[in-house]
């Protein structure tokens, strides 16, 4: 997978969505209270080419090759 900024190919950092799991403290109804202090965060789904990728430098939508 490779992302390219259409404004400037020298721009090489992008913002995209990933999914991260963390442990929460909840009440008996399952409503969020806080993030558990000793939580171990793990990535459940990393960057995906179908997500939107935005150039961190100029804000343009990048093109992503698989």
N, C-alpha and C positions, 0 to 999 in steps of 0.2 A: 504494500500500500504506500502511496506517495501523494502528498498534498502539495499544490503549487498555488501561489498567490498570483492572480491575473494582473495585478498592478506592478509587482516587482518580484521576479523569481528569487531575488536575494533574501526576501522575507521568508524565514524558515520556522517560525513558531506560530501555532494555531490554537484556537479555543474550540473545543468540541465536548460533547456529552459522554460521560462514562457513568456506570452504575456502581456504587460502593455500598456494601453492607456494614452496618454498625449496630451495636446493641443499645437499646433504649430502656429507660425506666418508665413504666406505664402504670396507670391506675387500674382498678379492677375492671373497668370498661374498655381497656386497651387504648385509652387516650394518652398521648405523649406528655411526659413530665420533664424529662431531661435525657441527654446522652449519658449512658453509663460511663463513669469515670475511667474505668480500666478496659474500655472496649477495644477490641482488635478490629480495625477496619480492614476489609478485604475487597478487592475489586471483583465484582461478579460479572461485569461485561465491560471490556475495554473499548477504545476508540473503534468505530465502525465506519466504513466508507459511505454508507447511506445516510449517516448523520450530517448535520450542517457543520462545516468547518469554517471558522472565521479567522482571518489573519489577525494575529495579536498586535501587529504594528500599525496597519492601516485600516482594518475593519472590513476589508473586502471578503466576499464569500469565495472560498478556495475551490479549485477543482481537485478531485481526489481520484487517483487511478488505483485500481485494485491490484 
